[in-house]
Amino acid sequence: MSTLTEASTLPSELAWAEPIRVEMIVGSVRPGRFVPVVADWFVRHAGSRADLTVRTLDLAENPPDFAARIGAADARAPYGG
């Protein structure tokens, strides 16, 4: 059984040409949240694998601009209906 910290040992015909990109999304934005501890643990362990590239998107630190995104969205029906 493999663990998160072990490098993948896939046969060469199954191995990816480049590392798989993983984006850890931290969705909790409330004060006193615990999730950064868990996210940091995951990123530390998954990031030690040669077959993964891991980044974190923390919505408390980088809140999305939903108003601009909604305003730019195309509200037309996709099939002309």
SVG drawing of the C-alpha trace seen along z (x, -y; Angstrom):
<svg xmlns="http://www.w3.org/2000/svg" viewBox="-36 -44 46 46">
<polyline fill="none" stroke="black" stroke-width="0.4" points="0.0,0.0 1.4,-3.4 1.2,-6.6 1.0,-10.2 4.7,-10.6 5.9,-7.8 6.7,-8.6 4.6,-7.0 6.0,-3.8 3.9,-3.5 5.2,-1.5 6.6,-3.9 3.6,-3.3 1.2,-4.6 3.3,-7.4 2.4,-11.0 4.8,-13.1 4.7,-15.9 3.5,-16.2 -0.2,-16.3 -1.3,-19.8 -3.4,-19.8 -5.0,-22.9 -5.9,-22.8 -8.9,-25.1 -9.4,-26.4 -13.0,-27.5 -13.6,-28.4 -13.3,-32.2 -14.6,-32.5 -12.5,-33.8 -10.8,-31.1 -11.0,-28.5 -9.0,-25.3 -8.8,-24.3 -5.4,-26.0 -3.8,-23.5 -5.3,-20.6 -4.5,-22.2 -0.9,-22.9 -0.6,-19.2 -2.0,-18.0 0.1,-20.3 3.3,-19.4 2.7,-15.7 1.4,-15.8 4.0,-18.3 6.8,-15.9 5.7,-13.6 7.6,-13.9 4.5,-13.2 2.4,-16.1 2.6,-19.9 0.6,-21.3 -0.7,-24.9 -3.1,-26.4 -5.9,-28.8 -7.2,-30.3 -10.4,-32.2 -9.8,-34.1 -6.6,-35.5 -7.7,-35.8 -11.4,-36.4 -12.9,-36.0 -14.5,-39.0 -17.9,-37.4 -19.6,-40.6 -17.2,-41.1 -17.5,-37.5 -21.3,-37.5 -21.4,-40.7 -19.1,-39.3 -21.1,-36.0 -23.0,-35.3 -26.6,-34.6 -27.9,-33.4 -29.1,-29.9 -26.4,-27.7 -28.5,-26.2 -30.4,-29.3 -33.4,-28.5"/>
</svg>
